[in-house]
Amino acid sequence: MFRSLGATLANLAISVILPLIVFVQINGQSELSGTKMMLAALSCGILAVICYILCVINVEERVTTGPKPREERASLSQTLGAMAKNRALTGLIGTSLFMLVAFMMLGGMMPYMLNEYFNNGQLLSLVNFVGLAPTLLLVPFASKLAKTFGKKEVGTFGMAMAVVAALILFVIRTDSPYVFMVGYAVLMLGIACLNILIWAFITDAIDLQEIRTGERNDATVYGMYSWARKLGQAIAGGLTGWALTGIGYVSSTDGVMQTQEVLDGIYTLATLVPALLLLVSVLFLVFWYPLSKKRVDENVAILAKKHASQAATDSHR
């Protein structure tokens, strides 16, 4: 949750402040300033490098594990095969992949929604705040909700709510940015129910891996999941551009006015398409990811008994 909170706070600073700077009104038309955007991107890039360096120099690895003898190490094919049989991991990858594509596509489409459809790019600041605020409000309660109802259950409820909110926005096709913001807030709250807890899902997948194989494979499980997230982010970045090209969007930096057909396409890309992607994510979570609250509690008990037995054995050696 702290990881999600930090990312949300950073995202809040960027997505709320920058739109007020990079979007300008020229002859009553909202436009993106290329020069301001370049300077903003350069500043964020420099800050990113500084933050990465701070992370590296402030990390201390307190628990170390010696390497296994070469003959005891699993090959890459054996490791990947074991990972592929872990339904918690594959289910989580499927869930996260489609959720991230939808989430990133929403973020990518919002500037076009506000600048083109609602003709007010500076409102992007308020829309981004409305989208991120639910995450901040949910953080204090996320752990309690997960312990009470289960991570899978909370995530499923939230994602289903997000799907419904996106479909409602698509059906009503509102011309009011403020009505859109209300639906967008509910949509993002639903995604936050899963996104805040997603890194805690990983520990459950690692527990299942230990029960299945006798080894936790922490780094491998985490690495595969992290790679899947990067894949989803890359797909989303390309998908947004390809989709805009597909509906006939033309850059408006030279004062080009979009046709009504293009504006309708932008609205669809910001509502219906994310709804369908999130629906696939829900289906992965419900029908493939196996770790309900009951199953997680059982796994925790099994591992606690196993670790206690190992500790007792080691103490008598």
N, C-alpha and C positions, 0 to 999 in steps of 0.2 A: 504493500500500500504506500509506503514511503517513496518507493521508486516511482509509482504512478503519480503521487502528489508532487514530487519534484519536477517531473516531466510536464505536468499540467500547469504548474506555476510558471515555468519557462515559456511554455506555449502561450500562456495568457499574456505575458509581457510582450511577446512578438506579435501575436495575432490581434491584440487589442490596440496597441500603440502604433504599429507600422501602417495600418490602413489609413489612419488619420494623416499620415505624412505622404505616402506614395500616391494616393488618389487625389486628383485635382478636378475642379470644375472649369471647363472651357466652353464659353458660349452656351451655358446651360446643359452641357453634356459632360457626364462623369467620365474621366479618362485616367489611365494609369501613366504616371510620369516615368519614362524609361530611365532618366538620369537618377531620380530619387530612388528608384527600385534597385539600380545597380549599386549605389552607395549603401543602401540598407542591407543588401545581400552580402556585400563586402564586409560590412561591420559585423554581421552575424557570423560570417565565416571566421573572422579573426577571434571573436569571442568563443566560438566553438573550439578552436585550437587551444586557446588559453585554458578553457575548462577541462579539456582532455588531459592536458599536461598536469593540471592540479589534481585530477583524479589519479593519475599514474604515481605522482610523487607522494601522495598522501595515503596510498594503500599499503598495508602491511599484512602479509600472509602469515597467520599465526599457527595454522594447522597444516602440517606437511605430511605427505605420504610418499614413502620410498617407491621407486619403480619396481615392477614385477620382473622376475627373471624372464629373459627373452622367450624361453620355451613355454612360459605360462601365459604369454600375451595373446589375446584374440586377434585374428586378422581383421582387416577392414571389412571384408565380405561377411565374416561371422558377426562382427559388431552391428553392421547395418541390418543383417538378417534378424538379429535379436531385437533391434529397435522396431523393425517392420511388424513384428508379432506383438508388440505392445500396443493394444488398442487404445489405451489412455493417451499415449503419445501421438499415434496417427489420428485419433479423433480430435485431439487438441490442435494438431497442425491443421487439419481440415477446417475446424471451427475458426481458428485464428486467421487462417489465410483468407477466407471469404469475408470475415468481419473486418479485417484490415483493409482489404480492397475497397469495401463499402465505405469504411471510415475515411480512408485517404481520398477516395473519390469525392466524398461529400466536402472535405476540406478543399479539394482542388476546384470544385464547381462553385463554391460560395462566392468567390470574386466575380464570376460571370453572372451568377444570379443577381447579386446586388448591383453590379456595374451596368449590366446589359438589360436584365429583365425588369429590375426596379429602378434603374437609372440613378443610382446613388451609391457609388463605391465606398464612400466614407461610412456608410451604415454597416459595412463589413466589420468594423471594430465592435459595434454593439452586438451583431449577430455572433461573432466569435466569442464574445464574453458570455452571451446567453448560452452558447453551446458548451462552454467549459465550466461555467458556474455549477451545473449539476454534479460534475465530478468532484469539485471541492466540497460541496454540501454532503456528498455521499461518503467521503473518506472516513469521517469519524464513526460511521455506522456500519461500514462494510465488513469489518471483522466480526462484529456481533451478528450481523445477518448471516454470514457464512457459517458461523458456529451453530446458529439456531436452525437454519434451514438447509445448509449445505451449499457449497460453491457451485456445483452443477445446477442446483435448483434455482439459486439466485440469478445465475447467468442466463438460464433458459427463460425465466420470467422477464428479465430485463430486455433480452434480445427480441422476444415475442412482442413486447410493448413497443420497441423501436420499429419493428416491421409494421405494426398497426399504425403508428404515427406517420410513417413515411407514406403508407398507402392512402391515409386520410388526406395528407397534403396533396398527393397526386390527384385524388378524386375532386377535391374542392377547387384546385387550381386558382388559388387566391391571387388577387392583384395588390393585396396589402402586405408590405414587408413585415408589419408588426404581427399580423395573424400568422404569417409564415414563421416568425421567430418563436411563437408559442409552440407550434408543432415541432419545430427544430429542437427546442429545449427538451421536449418529452422524448424525442428520438435519441438525442445525445445522452439523456439520463439512462435510457434503456441500454445503450452501448456501454456506458460507464459501469453498469452493474456487472458486466463481464470483464471489461478492460481493466478495472481496478484490481480485480482478483486474479487476473490471468497468470501472473507470475507465481501465485500460490498454487495454481493448478499443477505447475511443473513439479513441485515437491511430491504431490500425490502420484504423478506418473513415475517419478523416480522410486517411490516406495513400491509401486507395483512391479517395477523392473527388478527390484531386489527380491521380492517374493517369488517372482517367476524364475529368475536366473541365479539368485544367491549373491549377485553383485549389483551395487547401486548404479554404477555408470553415470554419476552425476554430470560430469563435464560433457559426456557424449549426448545424453538426453537433452541437456540445456543447449548445447551447441546446435543440435539438429533443429530444435524448436526455434532458436534465434535465427538460424538460416532461413527457416520457413517464413518468419516475419519479414526478413529483408526481401525475400522473394515477393511477398504480398505487397510491400511498399513499392517495389520496382514495377510490378504489374500495374498497380494503381496509377503510378505516374504516367506510364505509357497509355493506359486505357483512357484516361481523361483527355489527353491530346488526340488520340485516335477517334474517340467518340465525338469530340467537337468538330473534327474534320469531316466525320461522317454525316453530321447534320447540316454541313455547309457553313459553319461559322467562319467569318472573316475578321481579322484583327481590326479593332475599332480605333487603334492609335492614330489613324489618319482621318478621323471623323466619319468613318463608315457607319451607317445605320443598319442594324440587323433586321432581316425580314421577320414577319410574325411567325413564319414556319421555324426559323432558327430559334427565336425566343421560346416557342413552345417546346422545341427540342431540348433547350437548356433546362427548362423546368422539369422535363421528363428525366433527364440525366441526373438531376439533383434530388429526385423523389422516387420514381418507380424503379430505376436501375439499382440504387442502394437497397431498396426494399427487397428486391428479388435476391440480391447477394446476401443480405442478412438472413433471409429465409433459408437459404442453403446452409448458412452457418448454424442456424437453429437446428436444422435436421441432423447435421453432424453431431451436435451436442446431445440431442435427444436420443438418437437411434444408434450412434456408434461409440461415443464416449461413454465408458462403462462405470465411472466412479461416482455413484450417487453418495449422499451423506452416509447411508448405512454401510455401503461398501468401503468407504474411506475409514470409517470408525473401526470396521473389522480389520482392515489392513494395519491400522495404527496399533491395534491390540496384538496382532500377530507379530509385528516387528518388535514391539516392546518386550514381548515374551522371549523372542529370539535373542535380542540384544542382552537381556538380563541373564539368559542362560550362557551366552558367550562370555559375559563379564565374570560370572561365577566360575566358569571353567578356567579362564585365564588367571583368576586369583589363586587357584589351587595348584597352578603349575610351579 
